[in-house]
Amino acid sequence: MSTERDSGGHRSPPPAPDRLPIPVVDNHTHLDIARDGANPVDPALAIEAAVAVGVDRMVQVGCDLAGAEWTVQAIDRHPQLLGGIAIHPNEAPGHDERGDVPEARARIEELAAHDRVRVIGETGLDYFRTGPEGVAAQQDSFRWHIDLAKRTGKALQIHDRDAHDDVLRILREEGAPAKTVLHCFSGDLQMARECVARGYYLSFSGTVTFKNARGLRDALAVTPLEHLLVETDAPYLTPAPHRGAPNAPYLVPVTVRAMAGVLGVAVPQLCTALSDNSERVYGPW
């Protein structure tokens, strides 16, 4: 989940892009979240629109207890969805202040037993929205989620905002799960190389299309195809040229084609890699 709020207010949804030649996975989306002032998304319609352009599988991510409950209900209704659940790093300090951390974690662990919940996340660190007073709670929560992912054998999805060094340090100290994903990767070229060397997957969102994201495109350029995933982080981070409009899984093809251009590979080749990597990380839908 991003904290981005594009300028320009709420615009009409962008037109559907051309269908991808080979179906891919939206590795991280929030169908339970509507941006400020927007109408709630109809999950069935969002899925239908995505499938129509070659995005036939999605990972729905719930970032708090209510979102986790919603996610488990959604994955039971919609076969195109797998689930990810966690206490988001920006939620962790609040649980710490209320003294209900054990209860919140117990519920996440209970929901994580669902067969179609394949992701523990998004967890991690966010030093942009949470000040120094929340760092200890975030780091403790991150360590607990890492342990849960390893105990359950599920993939770990990491939210990392302005916390690159601590994210990598804690993963090293705790020992990363076998399947670790840097959701909405925001690091530089050097960090991308380190993550690849550690065996992590890097998931790129619409931010890679932004004009000021040269460093992110440099990071993408050095990432091998077998370590790549793609996502929307919808309803946030709408790819250019549609910034300011609501994001949704059907816009994944815009980012895929931009990624192919940066990598210098054919779109079908990238689609095949993205699909194969997703099923390697999450299993079959």
C-alpha positions, 0 to 999 in steps of 0.5 A, spaced: 500 500 500 502 506 498 501 513 501 501 517 494 496 522 493 496 524 485 494 531 484 489 533 480 483 530 484 479 524 482 478 523 474 475 518 470 478 511 469 483 511 463 481 507 457 483 499 457 490 498 454 491 493 449 490 486 451 497 483 453 499 477 448 500 472 454 496 473 461 500 475 467 499 476 474 497 483 478 502 481 484 499 486 489 492 490 489 487 492 494 480 491 491 478 493 498 480 500 498 477 506 495 481 512 494 479 518 498 472 521 496 472 515 490 466 510 490 468 503 492 470 498 487 466 492 485 471 486 485 467 482 480 467 488 475 475 490 477 477 482 475 472 482 469 476 488 466 483 485 468 481 479 465 479 482 458 486 485 457 490 479 459 491 480 467 487 473 469 490 472 476 491 477 482 494 477 489 489 481 493 492 484 499 489 486 506 493 491 510 489 491 517 485 486 521 478 489 517 482 488 510 485 481 512 478 479 513 475 482 507 481 478 503 479 472 506 472 472 504 474 475 497 478 469 495 473 464 497 468 468 492 473 469 486 478 464 483 482 469 480 484 472 487 489 469 492 490 473 498 496 476 502 494 479 509 498 482 515 499 488 519 501 494 515 507 497 518 503 504 519 498 500 523 503 496 528 504 502 532 497 503 533 496 496 536 502 497 540 499 503 543 493 500 544 496 494 547 492 489 543 498 486 539 497 479 541 490 479 539 491 482 532 497 477 531 493 471 533 487 473 528 492 474 522 495 467 524 489 464 524 487 467 517 493 465 514 491 458 515 487 459 509 489 455 503 488 461 498 492 466 503 499 465 500 502 471 502 504 474 509 504 481 507 505 487 506 509 487 512 516 491 513 518 498 515 515 505 513 519 511 516 516 516 511 509 516 515 511 513 522 516 517 526 522 515 530 517 513 536 514 508 532 520 505 529 521 499 535 514 497 534 514 497 526 521 493 527 518 488 532 512 487 527 516 486 521 520 480 525 514 477 527 511 477 520 518 474 517 517 468 522 510 467 520 512 466 513 517 461 515 513 457 519 507 457 514 511 456 508 508 462 505 511 468 501 513 474 504 511 481 501 515 487 504 513 494 504 519 499 504 519 506 504 525 510 506 527 504 510 532 500 505 538 499 510 534 497 516 529 492 511 535 489 508 539 488 515 533 485 519 532 480 513 539 478 514 538 478 521 532 474 521 533 470 515 529 471 509 523 466 507 525 462 501 520 466 497 521 474 499 518 479 494 520 487 495 513 490 493 513 496 489 520 496 489 523 503 490 531 502 491 536 504 487 541 500 482 545 497 488 540 495 492 537 491 486 543 488 485 543 486 492 536 483 493 537 479 486 544 476 490 540 474 496 534 471 491 529 476 492 524 478 487 523 485 485 516 487 484 515 493 479 509 498 479 506 504 475 512 508 479 517 505 474 513 509 468 514 516 472 518 521 468 522 522 475 524 515 476 530 514 472 534 511 478 528 506 478 528 504 471 536 503 472 534 498 478 529 495 473 535 494 467 539 490 472 534 485 474 534 479 471 527 476 468 527 470 473 527 475 479 521 480 476 514 481 478 509 486 476 503 490 480 499 495 480 498 497 488 491 499 486 488 504 487 495 508 488 501 509 483 497 509 477 502 509 471 503 514 466 500 517 462 494 516 467 497 519 474 491 522 478 486 517 475 484 511 479 488 505 478 486 498 477 489 491 475 486 492 468 492 497 467 498 492 469 499 492 461 501 499 461 507 498 466 508 491 463 510 494 456 514 500 459 518 495 463 519 491 456 522 497 453 527 498 459 529 491 459 530 491 451 526 485 451 519 483 447 513 483 451 511 476 450 518 474 453 517 478 459 509 476 460 512 469 460 517 470 465 512 474 469 507 469 469 512 463 471 515 467 476 508 469 480 506 461 480 513 459 482 512 464 488 505 463 490 503 457 487 497 455 482 491 459 482 
